[in-house]
Amino acid sequence: MASFASTGFSGFPKEGLAFLDNIIIHNSKEWLDAHKEEYEKYIVGPNKAYVEEMGEHLQILVPTIHAIPKVNKSLFRIYRDARFHRLDPIKERIGIIFWQGATHRMQSSSFYMHYDPFEVFVATGIRNFKPPLLAKYREYIKDEHRRKTLHQILEALKEKGYQIAAPSYKKFPRGFEGYEEEPYAYLAKFGSMYAYTTFSPDKTFHSEKIIERNFKIYEDMLDLQQWVYELTL
């Protein structure tokens, strides 16, 4: 694996996690408005620098990857949907995404990360198939070669210590009558397809070395990312 030197990103600051801790305690728009300067300095600034630098490295793996350091692009909004979160309108964790394809970022094959004061979550794939993509996925894996390829990718990732999304359904979906005994038919029970790993926010997370660590994870998961990308075409 290549070793990368940081050009503008020096890690996620500890002050950013302290800021998220405070959101847990003071979860309101008024509190966030009063601490906008800290939010920009310890959350937005480092996140944009991370997107720019990691995006350059991911282009080695996927030249057409989208790495756009803007809110509603590679950066997620800090506000939750107010219709459902009147008492906790502010997110206590920060999400970052790099996606491939012309469809919506959440329905595109992606490299993803989120973090909060307790955990860093790094993943590749799509975390939830909406109905059109779910229908396409189910039709796609009726092909035995595609099922076998996906199965082998998932098994290889598990051997490396990564975790795989759990099946979303206990029963086989409609349209899979007679497939129950087919090789790798269990894949029809999935409503998403991604692999992930987690770790605590440690010294590496707070340094430029998080680029190298996460890049290694994404590199390990590239075969899955590409299989999911081909599904979305």
Protein Blocks (a to p, Z undefined) as FASTA:
>chain_A
ZZdddfkbgbjafklmmmmmmmmmmgcfklmmmmmmmmmmmmmmmmmmmmmmmmmmmmmm
mmmbccddbehilbccfbdcfklmmmlmbcfbdcddddedjbdfklcccddddddfkbcc
ddedjfbdcfklmmmmmmmmmpmklmmmmmmmmmmmmmnopacdddfbfbdcehiaoklm
pghklmmmpcbdcddddddddfklmpmklmmmmmmmmmmmmmmmmmmmmmmZZ
